[in-house]
């Protein structure tokens, strides 16, 4: 069902010096499926992360935050699918720590140098014995060139594995950036049930890396919405192994910082868009651009109001130019003193752009057949001009189909 | 599809002295269906209303606000289904005023004594010529005992007409309260695509009536959500004809004010619940009670976060006790410094109550078969205890089914 999205060619996903990946079939969700991933990082690697803002942050998220705050160098990440280890209280924390302990022993580091991640069903005890039993297998298979397999191992309801790579030349040194992610439900800013890991061999100062992970998330994963729900387990982790022979990138060196960040943003945006393309039941990939806002927060409110509206999304699914719903969604974004007579709205697919709303009302030139035509393709851009200022933003989403209901009504069965 | 909701017995819907209703087939949506209602109010009637907070308030809403603000006594209401007259600019205002003008001429009052209401498709010109042509027929059929027919005439995607009546004794005088409403999509606080009209023959001071309409809306129509979208045309109007032989109710008489208000709240809550029972594609009626909040606004945020979550609503549709989604929805309600270890959650159907979450985690006593059993009936109560304070609220909603998508994907066809 994914919209113009195919699994990455494993050959195109470049290893990142200093990162190795291994897998196991722990049998958490069902037998015979890789559902456990272990990532080992070389000594000297730096790691920064951003996590869900849901009050019910899952046990692994709580442990990640603590371990990152401890200041100890992270040496390993464990990711399991099939169980979110959320709503599990102290037992959940103990289970997450237990999995860290087993990984630490295998790798030869302390517990707080391991970050745990879980995705799957909430409110059920994590079968940590299964993880414990499977970790040695994951450890035994560690290898640098297994990013595509890693992308497959962390999938839940994803239909396509999500991975991408870029290289960039920084002062004559070639640096690699490779990332993987999983979606696909509960997708909304701050953040999605989304696990994303992006690694580079660049040498980056810890403070700069922490700043970068937030800045990258803000223009990539926090710009995706599938259903407006926010998961308890969302995590985006940025890793810099420092294996490239280059001077360290620190915050005070804007040119090199920005160059590296631009490449990481490319990787993160491609992954974020892949999540929307593979949204549960998605048949269309929708880009919502909002311009002319007083500030970016306002633009984002309007874009999300459109992107989260079930009425807009079902109309997109049906290719029905029931475009009043777009007007309704803009009007619901709590933009103070919005002068509706200044609002314009365009729909486009490729080069075909149709002006739908002009000065807050149906454009004189608008014909329903134009609306029907431009809504047919599987990639559509909705552009709103608010006429209030110079700020803007872009959000990616998908439509809302019978299959969204089907997938979510039958998720656990 | 409506959940335990049947059309009212016309005999049970009592006329309100001072209110007459008439209808016509204007042919706005399709031929052969009553889609125009005219309500005539006796001289001396007082009217107060609350309207959508959507920035794109429809033309009739703008005209209603002006006419109510003018201070002139309202003598008539016109309601059309099939076209929302929204996103129609100055032409839309002119069309709404034109319909008022025709009604005013028939009734013998000024234009600003008429309130216009529209519901239906947004962004298409109102065929005011059809309304103009049909109004004389509506005028010719004015009668006091036609509330049930009025409820049917204002329906759009409603499957069941919504009307109810109560009487109350105030100081020995029997007063009638009768109301009608329509839903059913775009239902969320402040307010829904919802038109609701409640009339009483009580004699109520204008200031007291204005206060009452807000207070009643807050505990009835603003407690319903179907899909979280807010329409451009929502209106709730409270009418007091003053025909009952009683001393005027003014704000300074709390006992009589509260007695009347309690009866009007009963009528409004029944109509509001009927809207959720008849939510688009609804197969279950869900009551969400949130207690132990620091203030009512906080309780409302939590209740709406649950009630608007597509993930929660699809799980309810499937009767799948995937109850982690409830935890997720609570966690997304932006409750500051929520101590999740104090959160309890119960599901119940009738007398069968199951504790699902205890102290922020799965209750020790919880068994999946209990969850499955309590989720099967078509009326379910979700009760959340936040453990923060003494405030609480209740919200009514419905589940999210294939038919929601179907109805909204095919609405216009």
Interface residues (C-beta under 8 A of the other chain):
Chain A: X54 X55 X56 X57 X84 X86 X87 X88 X89 X91 X92 X121 X122 X123 X124 X125 X185 X186 X227 X228 X229 X230 X231 X232 X308 X309 X310 X311 X314 X315 X317 X318 X320 X322 X323 X324 X325 X327 X328 X329 X330 X331 X332 X333 X335 X338 X340 X341 X356 X357 X359 X360 X361 X362 X400 X401 X402 X404 X405 X406 X408 X409 X410 X411 X412 X413
Chain B: X54 X55 X56 X57 X84 X86 X87 X88 X89 X91 X92 X121 X122 X123 X124 X125 X185 X186 X227 X228 X229 X230 X231 X232 X308 X309 X310 X311 X314 X315 X317 X318 X320 X322 X323 X324 X325 X327 X328 X329 X330 X331 X332 X333 X335 X338 X340 X341 X356 X357 X359 X360 X361 X362 X400 X401 X402 X404 X405 X406 X408 X409 X410 X411 X412 X413
